[in-house]
Amino acid sequence: MPLNAQPSATGMPAPWTQGLRLGGLKLLRLLRGVVQVAADAVTKKMFLAAYEASDDAYWRRHAGQCEWRSLGGIIEYTPDLLAVLDNRAVPVYLIAIRASANSALERVVIKLKVKKSGAIHEQTITLDDLCAIPVRKALTEIPLKAKSSKGTGWHKLGDIYIKLVAAVDRDGEDLINGQKIAQISPSTGMDSLSPHQVERWGQYWNTDSIDAEKENIKARYYRQLVQSAKKLGRPLMIRRWTYRILSSPFGLSLVFWSENLWSAKGIRHSIMQTEANNQPMRGAGGGAASTSLPPSKAIS
């Protein structure tokens, strides 16, 4: 022990105490990371189907007008980026990426770069199990700022350099094969007309149909417990209190997820009925909006 080491309140030398504290903090961070990974894996298995159904339904309602650009005939992307505020002062932009028609890729790595004020900002995106259904990823590491208006809701963002780094097919072969597949593309942004965008498991999801299904559940309980009071008779007070509990945000979430864990049968059935009737779902924010990106696919 160094001669100048002063004992701490625990009776141990101060350097030893500091080392133990640092070690404890590192251990806590490690444990927190392990718990977070485990929690993400469990929640993804439980809730993914409902988020996927809601997001796909939203993009099916607003599909068809965007431009797709090919990278080496292997993948395609759209330079029309969707802006999501997500409680931020500056919006985050989502890029849509898909495999070329009739192909499926086990792993894809893409690198994007933007030059701003003399500095180069870049982001690497890794996608697993990419097929012809688009995946949307947030460009959180690339600062994009609107330069000028292109029309209602549209604005220019500037040039983006995009490079296909790896594209591994189902047989384990990298289709890049030493080629340089890259291009510089002018990009545009469009403000999201639906505020119901949430981030889960590294991807943004639209929750219009989830919110709509909760409104459907609320209406169903109103019909069963309040509106049908004359048929059911008393005690009316008990039924009204039951309705208030079940129609609260917590009650609606509890009922919704009890009906839609794992396979999301309830919400998928409602979406099928709505699309068959060609009517907007009750409570679906942005139902009459028009955007330009087609149905999404979950990231594995």
PyMOL commands that set and color helices and strands:
alter all, ss='L'
color gray80, all
select helices_A, chain A and resi 14-61+208-227+229-232+236-246+249-260+265-277
alter helices_A, ss='H'
color red, helices_A
select strands_A, chain A and resi 69-71+75-77+80-84+92-99+105-116+119-130+135-138+148-151+154-169+181-191+197-200+203-206
alter strands_A, ss='S'
color yellow, strands_A
deselect
rebuild
show_as cartoon
